[in-house]
Amino acid sequence: MTLKWIKFLLLFTLLSFISSCDNGTSEDYAEINDRRTSTSSTTIVLDKNKVGPIDAGSPFNIHHFTQAFQGFNVSQQTSFQEGEAYPVIRIAKGAKTLITINPNVDQTGIYSILIEDNLVHNQLGHRLGTLFSDVYSYGKVEKCRAGQEELSGKAICYAPKTRNILYIFSGRWSGPDGEIPPEKVLSTWALDAIIWKPIR
């Protein structure tokens, strides 16, 4: 048997082996690829520079966010602050609101984003529900202030080692409204929501 025929038989055997292992149809592979695509497109990640596809340069525009958040429910609603109405854009998954996007003064860009659900992955590693004492070491708390208006009764603190991510904590305290509880009380409070602001 010549070398040429030996090579041919080896190649034929190899191809036969591969085809016998491959029982999937093109439809099966399309379904797998669809699942991979939908999984990756439904992951929103929060880090210092962005929330999912939103960064400091993103416009406040319902069409833009509908395109950026395919697979999510995107809606524009009206919110109020001190009696003044302004638009917000909500990104939801089913009935769950994941993030609320607040516009800047002229409503062309992003002022802040409120993260309201753990379906948004926080790269700092803190999930909603995490205790204050599990975020900060005792005596090494970032700057905090008391929440006002709709955030009254809550504490707002900078996330560790950041200046544009704020953590909102809630819990029980019988002290005066408008003041931050002592750290011993704060340590039992839980992370309720996260605010991201673009770095300019």
Stockholm file with secondary structure:
# STOCKHOLM 1.0

chainA/1-200         MTLKWIKFLLLFTLLSFISSCDNGTSEDYAEINDRRTSTSSTTIVLDKNKVGPIDAGSPFNIHHFTQAFQGFNVSQQTSFQEGEAYPVIRIAKGAKTLITINPNVDQTGIYSILIEDNLVHNQLGHRLGTLFSDVYSYGKVEKCRAGQEELSGKAICYAPKTRNILYIFSGRWSGPDGEIPPEKVLSTWALDAIIWKPIR
#=GR chainA/1-200 SS CCHHHHHHHHHHHHHHHHHHHCCCCHHHHHHHHHHHHHHHHTCEEECSSCBTTBCTTCBCCHHHHHHHTTTSEEEEEEEEETTEEEEEEEEEETTEEEEEEEECTTSSBEEEEEECSTTEEETTSCCTTCBHHHHSCTTCCCCEEECCGGGTTCEEEECTTCSSEEEEEECCCCSCTTSCCCHHHHTTCEEEEEEECCCC
#=GC SS_cons         CCHHHHHHHHHHHHHHHHHHHCCCCHHHHHHHHHHHHHHHHTCEEECSSCBTTBCTTCBCCHHHHHHHTTTSEEEEEEEEETTEEEEEEEEEETTEEEEEEEECTTSSBEEEEEECSTTEEETTSCCTTCBHHHHSCTTCCCCEEECCGGGTTCEEEECTTCSSEEEEEECCCCSCTTSCCCHHHHTTCEEEEEEECCCC
//
